[in-house]
């Protein structure tokens, strides 16, 4: 990675996702063992919620945007014109 403009390879992103998922599972298991009221899901300082948001961001980077996806070979975009009435 160059300084100032970090770029992650797909393998880097997959490693980050795997680590965050493992950390999230650990947090959820620890919460299940602890007694007390459940955390407020809207709390911005909630570590599990922060990890969920971070995971969603990583997954969106991993997936190509809808416009970049190409249709299967031999198929173009769907026709949106109505059919002519039968004779």
N, C-alpha and C positions, 0 to 999 in steps of 0.2 A: 504494500500500500504506500502511496506517496503521501507526503505530509501536506495537510490542508485539504486534500480531496481524497478521502478514503473510498476505496471501491472494494466490494466484497465479491468473491467468486461464488458461484452457486454452491460449491462444497462448503464454503465458510458459512453461508446462510443456513444450509442444512444442519451444520454443527451447532449453530446458535439456536436454531429451533429445537433440536433434540435436547440441548442443555436446558433451555427454558421450560420445555415440557416436563423434564425430569424434576426441575426445581419446583414447578407448579404442583406436581403430584406430591412431592415432599411436604410442601406447605399445606396442602389439603389434608394429608394424613395427619400432620401435626395438629391441625385445627380440629380434626375429628376426635383426637385423643384428649384435647384440652376441654375443660369444663368452662362454661360461661356463655354469655350471650353471643350469638353469631355476629360477625363484623357487618358494619353498614356497607352495602355494595357501592354506595355513592361516595365513600370515603376515598379521596385521592391519594392518601397515604397508605392504603391497604395494599400490602405486597402482592397478594394473589391477584387482585384486580389490575395492578400495574403490569404484572407478568402477562395477564390475558391480553391487555392492550398491546403490549410489546410483541407478543406472539402474532396477533392479528396483523400488525404492521409488517413483521417479517414474512408472513405468509403472502401478503399482498405484493411484496417485492419479488417473492419467488415465482408467483403466477404471472404469466404474461398478460398484459392488458387485453381486453376483449377485441380491440381493433387489430392487434398483432396476430391473433389466431387466424389461420388460413382454413378455408373450407377443405373437406376431404378431396382428394384427387378426382377429377372428373365431374365435380359438382360445383356450380357457381352459387351465387346468392339466390335465395328463394324468390320466385316470381310473386310480386304483389298485385299483379293486375287481375281483375276478375275474368272468369272464363266467359266466353261468348255463349249465349243461350243455345240450346240444341235446336237443330232445324226442324 
